[in-house]
Amino acid sequence: EPTGNLDEQTAAQVLPALLSLTRARATTVLVVTHDPSLARGADRVLELREGKLLQASAAPGRRAGAS
């Protein structure tokens, strides 16, 4: 949980920084979080519950698997 112990201002800077790094280096970052607002900023979201995949979705306006 990359934003778990951060204040709101700092937490809001984490996802843009991660996305910038992943695009600059053409790589993937896997983020595990319970924060829906952080998840909404991702390119793709996989929702798990009790060890089972409930849903896989692309962010609005993006295709699943697209970067």
PDB file of N, H, CA, C and O in Angstrom:
ATOM      1  N   GLU A   1       0.842  -1.171   0.000  1.00  0.00           N
ATOM      2  CA  GLU A   1       0.000   0.000   0.000  1.00  0.00           C
ATOM      3  C   GLU A   1       0.892   1.240   0.000  1.00  0.00           C
ATOM      4  O   GLU A   1       1.294   1.713   1.063  1.00  0.00           O
ATOM      5  N   PRO A   2       1.198   1.761  -1.164  1.00  0.00           N
ATOM      6  CA  PRO A   2       2.161   2.857  -1.261  1.00  0.00           C
ATOM      7  C   PRO A   2       1.723   4.160  -0.597  1.00  0.00           C
ATOM      8  O   PRO A   2       2.559   5.014  -0.300  1.00  0.00           O
ATOM      9  N   THR A   3       0.422   4.320  -0.362  1.00  0.00           N
ATOM     10  H   THR A   3      -0.257   3.626  -0.603  1.00  0.00           H
ATOM     11  CA  THR A   3      -0.045   5.564   0.252  1.00  0.00           C
ATOM     12  C   THR A   3      -0.622   5.350   1.645  1.00  0.00           C
ATOM     13  O   THR A   3      -1.185   6.276   2.228  1.00  0.00           O
ATOM     14  N   GLY A   4      -0.493   4.162   2.177  1.00  0.00           N
ATOM     15  H   GLY A   4      -0.036   3.409   1.704  1.00  0.00           H
ATOM     16  CA  GLY A   4      -1.125   3.788   3.437  1.00  0.00           C
ATOM     17  C   GLY A   4      -0.853   4.703   4.622  1.00  0.00           C
ATOM     18  O   GLY A   4      -1.760   4.959   5.414  1.00  0.00           O
ATOM     19  N   ASN A   5       0.352   5.195   4.762  1.00  0.00           N
ATOM     20  H   ASN A   5       1.089   4.987   4.119  1.00  0.00           H
ATOM     21  CA  ASN A   5       0.698   6.011   5.927  1.00  0.00           C
ATOM     22  C   ASN A   5       1.059   7.440   5.552  1.00  0.00           C
ATOM     23  O   ASN A   5       1.775   8.119   6.287  1.00  0.00           O
ATOM     24  N   LEU A   6       0.565   7.891   4.416  1.00  0.00           N
ATOM     25  H   LEU A   6      -0.017   7.339   3.818  1.00  0.00           H
ATOM     26  CA  LEU A   6       0.892   9.243   3.951  1.00  0.00           C
ATOM     27  C   LEU A   6      -0.273  10.195   4.177  1.00  0.00           C
ATOM     28  O   LEU A   6      -1.432   9.781   4.215  1.00  0.00           O
ATOM     29  N   ASP A   7       0.048  11.476   4.327  1.00  0.00           N
ATOM     30  H   ASP A   7       0.990  11.813   4.296  1.00  0.00           H
ATOM     31  CA  ASP A   7      -1.016  12.476   4.387  1.00  0.00           C
ATOM     32  C   ASP A   7      -1.626  12.617   2.986  1.00  0.00           C
ATOM     33  O   ASP A   7      -1.027  12.183   2.002  1.00  0.00           O
ATOM     34  N   GLU A   8      -2.805  13.217   2.899  1.00  0.00           N
ATOM     35  H   GLU A   8      -3.292  13.569   3.699  1.00  0.00           H
ATOM     36  CA  GLU A   8      -3.538  13.299   1.628  1.00  0.00           C
ATOM     37  C   GLU A   8      -2.752  13.990   0.518  1.00  0.00           C
ATOM     38  O   GLU A   8      -2.762  13.539  -0.628  1.00  0.00           O
ATOM     39  N   GLN A   9      -2.075  15.077   0.853  1.00  0.00           N
ATOM     40  H   GLN A   9      -2.067  15.444   1.784  1.00  0.00           H
ATOM     41  CA  GLN A   9      -1.312  15.819  -0.154  1.00  0.00           C
ATOM     42  C   GLN A   9      -0.203  14.977  -0.750  1.00  0.00           C
ATOM     43  O   GLN A   9      -0.041  14.937  -1.970  1.00  0.00           O
ATOM     44  N   THR A  10       0.549  14.314   0.081  1.00  0.00           N
ATOM     45  H   THR A  10       0.418  14.346   1.072  1.00  0.00           H
ATOM     46  CA  THR A  10       1.649  13.473  -0.397  1.00  0.00           C
ATOM     47  C   THR A  10       1.108  12.257  -1.144  1.00  0.00           C
ATOM     48  O   THR A  10       1.646  11.883  -2.186  1.00  0.00           O
ATOM     49  N   ALA A  11       0.053  11.642  -0.624  1.00  0.00           N
ATOM     50  H   ALA A  11      -0.384  11.947   0.222  1.00  0.00           H
ATOM     51  CA  ALA A  11      -0.548  10.482  -1.275  1.00  0.00           C
ATOM     52  C   ALA A  11      -1.011  10.820  -2.689  1.00  0.00           C
ATOM     53  O   ALA A  11      -0.889   9.994  -3.594  1.00  0.00           O
ATOM     54  N   ALA A  12      -1.536  12.019  -2.887  1.00  0.00           N
ATOM     55  H   ALA A  12      -1.635  12.690  -2.152  1.00  0.00           H
ATOM     56  CA  ALA A  12      -2.021  12.430  -4.209  1.00  0.00           C
ATOM     57  C   ALA A  12      -0.884  12.551  -5.219  1.00  0.00           C
ATOM     58  O   ALA A  12      -1.136  12.558  -6.423  1.00  0.00           O
ATOM     59  N   GLN A  13       0.342  12.644  -4.764  1.00  0.00           N
ATOM     60  H   GLN A  13       0.547  12.639  -3.785  1.00  0.00           H
ATOM     61  CA  GLN A  13       1.494  12.766  -5.657  1.00  0.00           C
ATOM     62  C   GLN A  13       2.088  11.410  -6.043  1.00  0.00           C
ATOM     63  O   GLN A  13       2.878  11.324  -6.983  1.00  0.00           O
ATOM     64  N   VAL A  14       1.715  10.366  -5.332  1.00  0.00           N
ATOM     65  H   VAL A  14       1.072  10.436  -4.568  1.00  0.00           H
ATOM     66  CA  VAL A  14       2.336   9.058  -5.540  1.00  0.00           C
ATOM     67  C   VAL A  14       1.981   8.442  -6.892  1.00  0.00           C
ATOM     68  O   VAL A  14       2.886   8.067  -7.637  1.00  0.00           O
ATOM     69  N   LEU A  15       0.706   8.324  -7.231  1.00  0.00           N
ATOM     70  H   LEU A  15      -0.029   8.628  -6.625  1.00  0.00           H
ATOM     71  CA  LEU A  15       0.333   7.664  -8.480  1.00  0.00           C
ATOM     72  C   LEU A  15       0.878   8.394  -9.706  1.00  0.00           C
ATOM     73  O   LEU A  15       1.426   7.736 -10.590  1.00  0.00           O
ATOM     74  N   PRO A  16       0.758   9.711  -9.806  1.00  0.00           N
ATOM     75  CA  PRO A  16       1.354  10.380 -10.968  1.00  0.00           C
ATOM     76  C   PRO A  16       2.860  10.123 -11.086  1.00  0.00           C
ATOM     77  O   PRO A  16       3.383   9.981 -12.192  1.00  0.00           O
ATOM     78  N   ALA A  17       3.544  10.064  -9.958  1.00  0.00           N
ATOM     79  H   ALA A  17       3.119  10.179  -9.061  1.00  0.00           H
ATOM     80  CA  ALA A  17       4.985   9.787  -9.983  1.00  0.00           C
ATOM     81  C   ALA A  17       5.246   8.365 -10.479  1.00  0.00           C
ATOM     82  O   ALA A  17       6.138   8.148 -11.300  1.00  0.00           O
ATOM     83  N   LEU A  18       4.474   7.397  -9.986  1.00  0.00           N
ATOM     84  H   LEU A  18       3.749   7.573  -9.319  1.00  0.00           H
ATOM     85  CA  LEU A  18       4.631   6.019 -10.443  1.00  0.00           C
ATOM     86  C   LEU A  18       4.330   5.885 -11.935  1.00  0.00           C
ATOM     87  O   LEU A  18       5.075   5.230 -12.664  1.00  0.00           O
ATOM     88  N   LEU A  19       3.250   6.500 -12.385  1.00  0.00           N
ATOM     89  H   LEU A  19       2.645   7.032 -11.793  1.00  0.00           H
ATOM     90  CA  LEU A  19       2.889   6.427 -13.805  1.00  0.00           C
ATOM     91  C   LEU A  19       3.950   7.068 -14.683  1.00  0.00           C
ATOM     92  O   LEU A  19       4.273   6.545 -15.749  1.00  0.00           O
ATOM     93  N   SER A  20       4.488   8.180 -14.249  1.00  0.00           N
ATOM     94  H   SER A  20       4.226   8.605 -13.383  1.00  0.00           H
ATOM     95  CA  SER A  20       5.545   8.853 -15.000  1.00  0.00           C
ATOM     96  C   SER A  20       6.777   7.958 -15.132  1.00  0.00           C
ATOM     97  O   SER A  20       7.348   7.836 -16.215  1.00  0.00           O
ATOM     98  N   LEU A  21       7.175   7.345 -14.044  1.00  0.00           N
ATOM     99  H   LEU A  21       6.711   7.443 -13.164  1.00  0.00           H
ATOM    100  CA  LEU A  21       8.332   6.449 -14.071  1.00  0.00           C
ATOM    101  C   LEU A  21       8.098   5.236 -14.965  1.00  0.00           C
ATOM    102  O   LEU A  21       8.979   4.851 -15.734  1.00  0.00           O
ATOM    103  N   THR A  22       6.917   4.637 -14.867  1.00  0.00           N
ATOM    104  H   THR A  22       6.202   4.950 -14.242  1.00  0.00           H
ATOM    105  CA  THR A  22       6.654   3.443 -15.674  1.00  0.00           C
ATOM    106  C   THR A  22       6.654   3.771 -17.160  1.00  0.00           C
ATOM    107  O   THR A  22       7.151   2.989 -17.970  1.00  0.00           O
ATOM    108  N   ARG A  23       6.104   4.916 -17.518  1.00  0.00           N
ATOM    109  H   ARG A  23       5.700   5.551 -16.860  1.00  0.00           H
ATOM    110  CA  ARG A  23       6.092   5.299 -18.940  1.00  0.00           C
ATOM    111  C   ARG A  23       7.492   5.662 -19.431  1.00  0.00           C
ATOM    112  O   ARG A  23       7.867   5.299 -20.546  1.00  0.00           O
ATOM    113  N   ALA A  24       8.259   6.364 -18.621  1.00  0.00           N
ATOM    114  H   ALA A  24       7.954   6.658 -17.715  1.00  0.00           H
ATOM    115  CA  ALA A  24       9.612   6.757 -19.002  1.00  0.00           C
ATOM    116  C   ALA A  24      10.515   5.535 -19.179  1.00  0.00           C
ATOM    117  O   ALA A  24      11.406   5.537 -20.028  1.00  0.00           O
ATOM    118  N   ARG A  25      10.284   4.504 -18.387  1.00  0.00           N
ATOM    119  H   ARG A  25       9.560   4.502 -17.698  1.00  0.00           H
ATOM    120  CA  ARG A  25      11.128   3.303 -18.443  1.00  0.00           C
ATOM    121  C   ARG A  25      10.473   2.148 -19.187  1.00  0.00           C
ATOM    122  O   ARG A  25      11.039   1.057 -19.261  1.00  0.00           O
ATOM    123  N   ALA A  26       9.273   2.382 -19.743  1.00  0.00           N
ATOM    124  H   ALA A  26       8.813   3.268 -19.682  1.00  0.00           H
ATOM    125  CA  ALA A  26       8.531   1.349 -20.478  1.00  0.00           C
ATOM    126  C   ALA A  26       8.443   0.044 -19.681  1.00  0.00           C
ATOM    127  O   ALA A  26       8.824  -1.027 -20.154  1.00  0.00           O
ATOM    128  N   THR A  27       7.933   0.172 -18.467  1.00  0.00           N
ATOM    129  H   THR A  27       7.624   1.042 -18.082  1.00  0.00           H
ATOM    130  CA  THR A  27       7.823  -0.985 -17.580  1.00  0.00           C
ATOM    131  C   THR A  27       6.455  -0.990 -16.907  1.00  0.00           C
ATOM    132  O   THR A  27       5.649  -0.083 -17.114  1.00  0.00           O
ATOM    133  N   THR A  28       6.206  -1.996 -16.118  1.00  0.00           N
ATOM    134  H   THR A  28       6.861  -2.732 -15.949  1.00  0.00           H
ATOM    135  CA  THR A  28       4.943  -2.148 -15.405  1.00  0.00           C
ATOM    136  C   THR A  28       5.194  -2.096 -13.906  1.00  0.00           C
ATOM    137  O   THR A  28       6.208  -2.598 -13.420  1.00  0.00           O
ATOM    138  N   VAL A  29       4.271  -1.488 -13.180  1.00  0.00           N
ATOM    139  H   VAL A  29       3.448  -1.079 -13.574  1.00  0.00           H
ATOM    140  CA  VAL A  29       4.324  -1.473 -11.723  1.00  0.00           C
ATOM    141  C   VAL A  29       3.015  -2.064 -11.212  1.00  0.00           C
ATOM    142  O   VAL A  29       1.931  -1.667 -11.641  1.00  0.00           O
ATOM    143  N   LEU A  30       3.128  -2.993 -10.312  1.00  0.00           N
ATOM    144  H   LEU A  30       4.008  -3.315  -9.964  1.00  0.00           H
ATOM    145  CA  LEU A  30       1.967  -3.588  -9.667  1.00  0.00           C
ATOM    146  C   LEU A  30       1.793  -2.930  -8.306  1.00  0.00           C
ATOM    147  O   LEU A  30       2.701  -2.947  -7.475  1.00  0.00           O
ATOM    148  N   VAL A  31       0.615  -2.348  -8.087  1.00  0.00           N
ATOM    149  H   VAL A  31      -0.123  -2.334  -8.762  1.00  0.00           H
ATOM    150  CA  VAL A  31       0.326  -1.664  -6.831  1.00  0.00           C
ATOM    151  C   VAL A  31      -0.846  -2.376  -6.163  1.00  0.00           C
ATOM    152  O   VAL A  31      -1.886  -2.594  -6.784  1.00  0.00           O
ATOM    153  N   VAL A  32      -0.672  -2.729  -4.915  1.00  0.00           N
ATOM    154  H   VAL A  32       0.173  -2.552  -4.410  1.00  0.00           H
ATOM    155  CA  VAL A  32      -1.748  -3.338  -4.132  1.00  0.00           C
ATOM    156  C   VAL A  32      -2.246  -2.278  -3.166  1.00  0.00           C
ATOM    157  O   VAL A  32      -1.467  -1.686  -2.420  1.00  0.00           O
ATOM    158  N   THR A  33      -3.560  -2.043  -3.187  1.00  0.00           N
ATOM    159  H   THR A  33      -4.193  -2.524  -3.794  1.00  0.00           H
ATOM    160  CA  THR A  33      -4.113  -0.996  -2.335  1.00  0.00           C
ATOM    161  C   THR A  33      -5.561  -1.294  -1.956  1.00  0.00           C
ATOM    162  O   THR A  33      -6.266  -2.022  -2.654  1.00  0.00           O
ATOM    163  N   HIS A  34      -5.984  -0.714  -0.838  1.00  0.00           N
ATOM    164  H   HIS A  34      -5.410  -0.122  -0.271  1.00  0.00           H
ATOM    165  CA  HIS A  34      -7.389  -0.727  -0.443  1.00  0.00           C
ATOM    166  C   HIS A  34      -8.020   0.639  -0.726  1.00  0.00           C
ATOM    167  O   HIS A  34      -9.190   0.859  -0.411  1.00  0.00           O
ATOM    168  N   ASP A  35      -7.262   1.541  -1.309  1.00  0.00           N
ATOM    169  H   ASP A  35      -6.312   1.363  -1.564  1.00  0.00           H
ATOM    170  CA  ASP A  35      -7.711   2.918  -1.554  1.00  0.00           C
ATOM    171  C   ASP A  35      -8.324   3.033  -2.947  1.00  0.00           C
ATOM    172  O   ASP A  35      -7.594   3.040  -3.939  1.00  0.00           O
ATOM    173  N   PRO A  36      -9.654   3.123  -3.041  1.00  0.00           N
ATOM    174  CA  PRO A  36     -10.314   3.206  -4.351  1.00  0.00           C
ATOM    175  C   PRO A  36      -9.868   4.409  -5.181  1.00  0.00           C
ATOM    176  O   PRO A  36      -9.811   4.318  -6.408  1.00  0.00           O
ATOM    177  N   SER A  37      -9.552   5.529  -4.540  1.00  0.00           N
ATOM    178  H   SER A  37      -9.598   5.603  -3.544  1.00  0.00           H
ATOM    179  CA  SER A  37      -9.132   6.698  -5.309  1.00  0.00           C
ATOM    180  C   SER A  37      -7.768   6.461  -5.958  1.00  0.00           C
ATOM    181  O   SER A  37      -7.526   6.950  -7.062  1.00  0.00           O
ATOM    182  N   LEU A  38      -6.893   5.739  -5.314  1.00  0.00           N
ATOM    183  H   LEU A  38      -7.090   5.342  -4.418  1.00  0.00           H
ATOM    184  CA  LEU A  38      -5.605   5.390  -5.903  1.00  0.00           C
ATOM    185  C   LEU A  38      -5.815   4.409  -7.056  1.00  0.00           C
ATOM    186  O   LEU A  38      -5.204   4.557  -8.115  1.00  0.00           O
ATOM    187  N   ALA A  39      -6.660   3.427  -6.859  1.00  0.00           N
ATOM    188  H   ALA A  39      -7.157   3.307  -5.999  1.00  0.00           H
ATOM    189  CA  ALA A  39      -6.932   2.433  -7.899  1.00  0.00           C
ATOM    190  C   ALA A  39      -7.547   3.074  -9.142  1.00  0.00           C
ATOM    191  O   ALA A  39      -7.245   2.660 -10.262  1.00  0.00           O
ATOM    192  N   ARG A  40      -8.393   4.063  -8.964  1.00  0.00           N
ATOM    193  H   ARG A  40      -8.638   4.400  -8.055  1.00  0.00           H
ATOM    194  CA  ARG A  40      -9.032   4.727 -10.114  1.00  0.00           C
ATOM    195  C   ARG A  40      -8.019   5.395 -11.035  1.00  0.00           C
ATOM    196  O   ARG A  40      -8.302   5.587 -12.218  1.00  0.00           O
ATOM    197  N   GLY A  41      -6.860   5.747 -10.528  1.00  0.00           N
ATOM    198  H   GLY A  41      -6.630   5.591  -9.567  1.00  0.00           H
ATOM    199  CA  GLY A  41      -5.849   6.395 -11.347  1.00  0.00           C
ATOM    200  C   GLY A  41      -4.997   5.433 -12.161  1.00  0.00           C
ATOM    201  O   GLY A  41      -4.188   5.865 -12.982  1.00  0.00           O
ATOM    202  N   ALA A  42      -5.170   4.138 -11.942  1.00  0.00           N
ATOM    203  H   ALA A  42      -5.828   3.787 -11.275  1.00  0.00           H
ATOM    204  CA  ALA A  42      -4.350   3.140 -12.629  1.00  0.00           C
ATOM    205  C   ALA A  42      -4.875   2.863 -14.035  1.00  0.00           C
ATOM    206  O   ALA A  42      -6.039   3.121 -14.339  1.00  0.00           O
ATOM    207  N   ASP A  43      -3.997   2.335 -14.884  1.00  0.00           N
ATOM    208  H   ASP A  43      -3.051   2.125 -14.637  1.00  0.00           H
ATOM    209  CA  ASP A  43      -4.391   1.961 -16.242  1.00  0.00           C
ATOM    210  C   ASP A  43      -5.316   0.751 -16.246  1.00  0.00           C
ATOM    211  O   ASP A  43      -6.195   0.635 -17.100  1.00  0.00           O
ATOM    212  N   ARG A  44      -5.114  -0.139 -15.297  1.00  0.00           N
ATOM    213  H   ARG A  44      -4.400  -0.044 -14.603  1.00  0.00           H
ATOM    214  CA  ARG A  44      -5.911  -1.360 -15.229  1.00  0.00           C
ATOM    215  C   ARG A  44      -6.092  -1.734 -13.764  1.00  0.00           C
ATOM    216  O   ARG A  44      -5.167  -1.595 -12.963  1.00  0.00           O
ATOM    217  N   VAL A  45      -7.295  -2.212 -13.413  1.00  0.00           N
ATOM    218  H   VAL A  45      -8.046  -2.324 -14.063  1.00  0.00           H
ATOM    219  CA  VAL A  45      -7.607  -2.567 -12.025  1.00  0.00           C
ATOM    220  C   VAL A  45      -8.134  -4.002 -11.981  1.00  0.00           C
ATOM    221  O   VAL A  45      -9.050  -4.367 -12.718  1.00  0.00           O
ATOM    222  N   LEU A  46      -7.541  -4.795 -11.112  1.00  0.00           N
ATOM    223  H   LEU A  46      -6.796  -4.499 -10.514  1.00  0.00           H
ATOM    224  CA  LEU A  46      -8.017  -6.148 -10.843  1.00  0.00           C
ATOM    225  C   LEU A  46      -8.530  -6.165  -9.417  1.00  0.00           C
ATOM    226  O   LEU A  46      -7.795  -5.836  -8.485  1.00  0.00           O
ATOM    227  N   GLU A  47      -9.775  -6.543  -9.241  1.00  0.00           N
ATOM    228  H   GLU A  47     -10.372  -6.810  -9.997  1.00  0.00           H
ATOM    229  CA  GLU A  47     -10.359  -6.558  -7.903  1.00  0.00           C
ATOM    230  C   GLU A  47     -10.442  -7.993  -7.400  1.00  0.00           C
ATOM    231  O   GLU A  47     -11.044  -8.858  -8.035  1.00  0.00           O
ATOM    232  N   LEU A  48      -9.825  -8.224  -6.247  1.00  0.00           N
ATOM    233  H   LEU A  48      -9.336  -7.521  -5.731  1.00  0.00           H
ATOM    234  CA  LEU A  48      -9.816  -9.551  -5.636  1.00  0.00           C
ATOM    235  C   LEU A  48     -10.606  -9.536  -4.336  1.00  0.00           C
ATOM    236  O   LEU A  48     -10.589  -8.554  -3.594  1.00  0.00           O
ATOM    237  N   ARG A  49     -11.290 -10.628  -4.076  1.00  0.00           N
ATOM    238  H   ARG A  49     -11.304 -11.426  -4.679  1.00  0.00           H
ATOM    239  CA  ARG A  49     -11.963 -10.789  -2.787  1.00  0.00           C
ATOM    240  C   ARG A  49     -11.870 -12.249  -2.383  1.00  0.00           C
ATOM    241  O   ARG A  49     -12.242 -13.140  -3.147  1.00  0.00           O
ATOM    242  N   GLU A  50     -11.374 -12.488  -1.182  1.00  0.00           N
ATOM    243  H   GLU A  50     -11.072 -11.764  -0.562  1.00  0.00           H
ATOM    244  CA  GLU A  50     -11.202 -13.843  -0.648  1.00  0.00           C
ATOM    245  C   GLU A  50     -10.422 -14.723  -1.618  1.00  0.00           C
ATOM    246  O   GLU A  50     -10.747 -15.895  -1.809  1.00  0.00           O
ATOM    247  N   GLY A  51      -9.383 -14.140  -2.233  1.00  0.00           N
ATOM    248  H   GLY A  51      -9.120 -13.188  -2.078  1.00  0.00           H
ATOM    249  CA  GLY A  51      -8.500 -14.899  -3.108  1.00  0.00           C
ATOM    250  C   GLY A  51      -9.030 -15.167  -4.497  1.00  0.00           C
ATOM    251  O   GLY A  51      -8.405 -15.902  -5.262  1.00  0.00           O
ATOM    252  N   LYS A  52     -10.180 -14.584  -4.847  1.00  0.00           N
ATOM    253  H   LYS A  52     -10.688 -13.988  -4.225  1.00  0.00           H
ATOM    254  CA  LYS A  52     -10.767 -14.820  -6.170  1.00  0.00           C
ATOM    255  C   LYS A  52     -10.890 -13.503  -6.934  1.00  0.00           C
ATOM    256  O   LYS A  52     -11.200 -12.460  -6.358  1.00  0.00           O
ATOM    257  N   LEU A  53     -10.641 -13.571  -8.242  1.00  0.00           N
ATOM    258  H   LEU A  53     -10.389 -14.418  -8.710  1.00  0.00           H
ATOM    259  CA  LEU A  53     -10.761 -12.407  -9.101  1.00  0.00           C
ATOM    260  C   LEU A  53     -12.232 -12.097  -9.316  1.00  0.00           C
ATOM    261  O   LEU A  53     -12.967 -12.916  -9.867  1.00  0.00           O
ATOM    262  N   LEU A  54     -12.666 -10.912  -8.882  1.00  0.00           N
ATOM    263  H   LEU A  54     -12.068 -10.247  -8.435  1.00  0.00           H
ATOM    264  CA  LEU A  54     -14.054 -10.494  -9.054  1.00  0.00           C
ATOM    265  C   LEU A  54     -14.246  -9.724 -10.345  1.00  0.00           C
ATOM    266  O   LEU A  54     -15.246  -9.892 -11.042  1.00  0.00           O
ATOM    267  N   GLN A  55     -13.268  -8.873 -10.656  1.00  0.00           N
ATOM    268  H   GLN A  55     -12.455  -8.737 -10.090  1.00  0.00           H
ATOM    269  CA  GLN A  55     -13.452  -7.958 -11.775  1.00  0.00           C
ATOM    270  C   GLN A  55     -12.092  -7.502 -12.283  1.00  0.00           C
ATOM    271  O   GLN A  55     -11.162  -7.280 -11.507  1.00  0.00           O
ATOM    272  N   ALA A  56     -11.996  -7.366 -13.601  1.00  0.00           N
ATOM    273  H   ALA A  56     -12.752  -7.546 -14.231  1.00  0.00           H
ATOM    274  CA  ALA A  56     -10.820  -6.765 -14.232  1.00  0.00           C
ATOM    275  C   ALA A  56     -11.339  -5.665 -15.142  1.00  0.00           C
ATOM    276  O   ALA A  56     -12.227  -5.900 -15.962  1.00  0.00           O
ATOM    277  N   SER A  57     -10.797  -4.481 -15.003  1.00  0.00           N
ATOM    278  H   SER A  57     -10.075  -4.290 -14.337  1.00  0.00           H
ATOM    279  CA  SER A  57     -11.307  -3.383 -15.811  1.00  0.00           C
ATOM    280  C   SER A  57     -10.211  -2.403 -16.150  1.00  0.00           C
ATOM    281  O   SER A  57      -9.219  -2.274 -15.432  1.00  0.00           O
ATOM    282  N   ALA A  58     -10.409  -1.710 -17.266  1.00  0.00           N
ATOM    283  H   ALA A  58     -11.215  -1.815 -17.849  1.00  0.00           H
ATOM    284  CA  ALA A  58      -9.513  -0.624 -17.662  1.00  0.00           C
ATOM    285  C   ALA A  58     -10.062   0.658 -17.055  1.00  0.00           C
ATOM    286  O   ALA A  58     -11.256   0.759 -16.770  1.00  0.00           O
ATOM    287  N   ALA A  59      -9.203   1.615 -16.863  1.00  0.00           N
ATOM    288  H   ALA A  59      -8.233   1.532 -17.094  1.00  0.00           H
ATOM    289  CA  ALA A  59      -9.645   2.929 -16.385  1.00  0.00           C
ATOM    290  C   ALA A  59     -10.576   3.525 -17.444  1.00  0.00           C
ATOM    291  O   ALA A  59     -10.463   3.175 -18.619  1.00  0.00           O
ATOM    292  N   PRO A  60     -11.492   4.417 -17.056  1.00  0.00           N
ATOM    293  CA  PRO A  60     -12.388   5.044 -18.029  1.00  0.00           C
ATOM    294  C   PRO A  60     -11.599   5.674 -19.167  1.00  0.00           C
ATOM    295  O   PRO A  60     -10.630   6.399 -18.943  1.00  0.00           O
ATOM    296  N   GLY A  61     -12.036   5.382 -20.407  1.00  0.00           N
ATOM    297  H   GLY A  61     -12.824   4.793 -20.589  1.00  0.00           H
ATOM    298  CA  GLY A  61     -11.392   5.964 -21.577  1.00  0.00           C
ATOM    299  C   GLY A  61     -10.155   5.202 -22.026  1.00  0.00           C
ATOM    300  O   GLY A  61      -9.480   5.625 -22.965  1.00  0.00           O
ATOM    301  N   ARG A  62      -9.844   4.089 -21.374  1.00  0.00           N
ATOM    302  H   ARG A  62     -10.392   3.745 -20.611  1.00  0.00           H
ATOM    303  CA  ARG A  62      -8.676   3.290 -21.741  1.00  0.00           C
ATOM    304  C   ARG A  62      -9.104   1.858 -21.999  1.00  0.00           C
ATOM    305  O   ARG A  62     -10.100   1.396 -21.444  1.00  0.00           O
ATOM    306  N   ARG A  63      -8.359   1.156 -22.834  1.00  0.00           N
ATOM    307  H   ARG A  63      -7.550   1.532 -23.285  1.00  0.00           H
ATOM    308  CA  ARG A  63      -8.619  -0.257 -23.081  1.00  0.00           C
ATOM    309  C   ARG A  63      -7.838  -1.090 -22.081  1.00  0.00           C
ATOM    310  O   ARG A  63      -6.736  -0.711 -21.683  1.00  0.00           O
ATOM    311  N   ALA A  64      -8.395  -2.217 -21.673  1.00  0.00           N
ATOM    312  H   ALA A  64      -9.289  -2.525 -21.997  1.00  0.00           H
ATOM    313  CA  ALA A  64      -7.668  -3.129 -20.785  1.00  0.00           C
ATOM    314  C   ALA A  64      -6.398  -3.582 -21.481  1.00  0.00           C
ATOM    315  O   ALA A  64      -6.414  -3.963 -22.651  1.00  0.00           O
ATOM    316  N   GLY A  65      -5.296  -3.536 -20.742  1.00  0.00           N
ATOM    317  H   GLY A  65      -5.283  -3.227 -19.792  1.00  0.00           H
ATOM    318  CA  GLY A  65      -4.024  -3.959 -21.286  1.00  0.00           C
ATOM    319  C   GLY A  65      -3.271  -2.863 -21.999  1.00  0.00           C
ATOM    320  O   GLY A  65      -2.100  -3.048 -22.330  1.00  0.00           O
ATOM    321  N   ALA A  66      -3.903  -1.719 -22.251  1.00  0.00           N
ATOM    322  H   ALA A  66      -4.855  -1.569 -21.982  1.00  0.00           H
ATOM    323  CA  ALA A  66      -3.237  -0.605 -22.933  1.00  0.00           C
ATOM    324  C   ALA A  66      -2.442   0.209 -21.930  1.00  0.00           C
ATOM    325  O   ALA A  66      -2.848   0.349 -20.776  1.00  0.00           O
ATOM    326  N   SER A  67      -1.327   0.739 -22.360  1.00  0.00           N
ATOM    327  H   SER A  67      -0.997   0.625 -23.297  1.00  0.00           H
ATOM    328  CA  SER A  67      -0.525   1.587 -21.471  1.00  0.00           C
ATOM    329  C   SER A  67      -0.377   2.953 -22.071  1.00  0.00           C
ATOM    330  O   SER A  67       0.264   3.821 -21.478  1.00  0.00           O
TER     331      SER A  67
END
